[in-house]
Amino acid sequence: MPIPSSSCGPVTSAWSLSAGGTKKRKRLILWPFAQRLTSANGDCPGQPDSGLKSPLFGQPLASLCGEEKTLPQPVQDLLAILYREGPATEGIFHKAASETERRDLKEALDKGDTVDLDSKPVHLLAVVLKDFLRNIPSQLLSAALYEKWMLALEKPSREEKIEELKEVADQLPRPNRLLLKPVLAVLHHISQNAETSRMNSHNLAICFGPNMLSPGTDSTLPLQVQKEMNDKIC
């Protein structure tokens, strides 16, 4: 699945050439985390203003990304800060934040106010990002693809599962893939620093899975069935 370039620069490659001309592996850092080239006001040299033209929460990703096919500036900033601060923040995405602060920050972002996100508690930013994902219509991983995601997990080997999951991911709308990649980069980076974050991939999946995909079935299903579905999603 091709990784898109950022609105302000290319993605940092996962490989570099050593002096002898051989490939050497280095840490993969996806945009927008390699370098903070954008500001809270959406300023970016040579790029149009990417400020919000509509509320941020509960809107289709296609309308938020607009003709420029870039993520909304507040989402870029949230992801960049969480990539930077998340690995050193114990219980990131698990611990709760002040409900009043959460509501106030969401309202400010929805109105398009300029907000200094760097000054906000990291746990608050984590909660607001989960709120944003939870409120995407049809969900980030697309409820319409739910059965295909689940069938991919039925493949007998890990390699076959991965290939099938890639094929399903390729069917996501472009705005969904545009957001999914940096979200996964944040989660992977945090899981690689589980000694400090106390959040391994399993813990992160429990926090994020239900916010990214659900079967869209009737909530009157038995609790045990709902639990089994959520476990599989995670």
N, C-alpha and C positions, 0 to 999 in steps of 0.2 A: 504494500500500500504506500503510495508516494507520500512523503512528508512535505507539506507546503512551506514555502518561505514565509517569513514574517512580513508585516507591512513596512518594516524598516530595515530589514537585512536578512541574510540567509540563515538557514539552520546550521548550527555547528555540527560538523561531520563527526561520525563515530570513529573514523579512521584518519590517520595522518601518515605521511611518508617520512621515514627516518632518513638520516644523512646518507645511509647506504642504499636508499631507494626501496627498502622493504616496508611493508605496511606494519604499523604499530597501533595496537588498540588503545584508545583513550576514552575517558568517560563521556558518554553521550549526554549532551545538554541541549534539549529542544528549546527553540524560541518559545516564549519570550524570556527565557531564563539565562541565556548566554550573556546578555548585556541589556540593561535597562535603558533602551534608547528612546522610550516614550515617556511622556510626563503625565501627571494626573489630569491635565487639561486636554490630553489627546494630541499635543503638538508633536510632530515628527517631520524632520526636514524632507521636503519634496513630496510630502503626502498630504491629502486633504484632511480636514478636521474630521475626526472620528467620534465626535461627541454624540451623546445620545439624542435621538430625535423622538423617542417614545419611552414609555416605562421599561424598566429593565427586567422585572420579574414577571413570569407568566406569559411571556411573549414568544412566538415562534422564532427559532434561531435564524431562519432565513431572513426575517424582517430585521432582526438585531444586527446581523452581519452586513446587510445592505449591499449596494452595488460594489463596494470596495472589497467585499468578501473577507473582511477582517473582524475579529472579535471586538465587542464593545470595550472601550478603554478601561472601564472599572473592572471588567472581568480579567483583562490582561494584567492589570495591576494586582488584583487579588491573587492570581495564580503566581505571579512573579514573587510577591512577598512570601507566600506560603512555601514556594520552592526554596526560598532563601532561609526562612525562619523555621519552617516546619520540622526539619530534622533535629533541631535542638530543643523543640518544644514538647515536653512530656505530655502524652495523652492528646496530641493534636487530632482533631476531628472526633474525639471521643468525649472530651470534657465539655460541659455546657457553658454557655455565656449568659451574661445578664439579659433577661428578656426585654427590658426597657432599651438597653443599648442596641440589641439586635433589631428591634422594631424601628428605632430612630435612624439607624444606619441604612436599613432597607428603604425607608421613606425618603431619605436624602438622596440615595442612589437612584431611586425611581423618578425623582423630580429632576434629576440631572444636575444636582448641586455639585460643586467642586468639593471633594472630600479628601483630606490628607489621610489616606489609608495607612501610611507608615506609622502614624501616631496612635493607631487603634490596637487594642489587645489582639494578639495572634489568634487566640481561641475564638474571639468574636468574628474575625475574618473567616475562620474555618467554618463556623456555623452559617454565616451568610452565604458562603460558596455552596454549601450543601442545600440551603434554601433555594438558591438560584437553580441548581440542578434538579431539585425535586419539583420545581414549578414549570419546567420546560414542557410545553404541550407535546404529547406523544412520547416524551422522555428521550434522554440523550441516546440510548441504545435502540430506540424505536420499538414501541409496543407491537407494531405490525410485524417486526422480525422476531418476536419472542419465541415462536415455535422453532425457528431456524437456529437461534442461539442454543436452545435446549437440545435440539437434535445433534448439534455439533459436539455437545458434551457426551454423546452416546458412542462416539468413535472409540474403537478398542485401544488405541495407543496414544500416548501423549503427542507424538509428532502429527498423527492424523487429526487429533483434536485441534492443535494449533493451526494447521492448514485450513481446516474447515472454519474455525473462528475468523481467520483472516478473510476468507471468502464472504462470510456474513458481514464483516466490518466494511468490506468494499461496497456493500449494498446500501450502507448508510448514506443519507443525503450529505452533500459536501459540507454544509455548515456544522453538522453533527461531528463529522470527522475532524473538522478544523478545531473544535473544542475538545474532542475526546483525546487527541494526542497530547496536548499540554496537561490535561487533567491526569492522564496516566503517567506522564513524566513526573509530576508532583508526587503522586502516590508511590511510584517506584523509588524516587529519591528518598522519601521518608522511610520506606521499608528497608532501604539499604543502610539506614542509620537507626535501626530499631533499638540499639543499645541506649541511645539518648531519648528518642521519641517514645519508646515503649510501644510502638505501633508497627507490628510486622504485617505482612501482606494479608494474613487471615483477619487480623483485627480491622485493617482498613477496608477489606471487602465487606465485612459486617456493617461498617458505618456507611459505605457508599453503594453497595449493591442495590438495595431497595430504592435508592434515590435515582438510579440510572436505568432501571428496568423493572417491569412488573408484568404479570400476565394479563392484567386488566379484567380479571374475572370477578364474579360477584363476591363481595366481602362476606356473604352468608355461608361461604364454604367452611367446613369444619376447621377449627384452629390448627389441628395437626396437619391437615392438607396444606393450609396456608404456610405453616412453618416449613414443610418439606419443599414447597415452591421457593420460599425465600432462601433456604439453605442452598438450593441448586443455583439460584441466581448469584449468590455470593461466591 
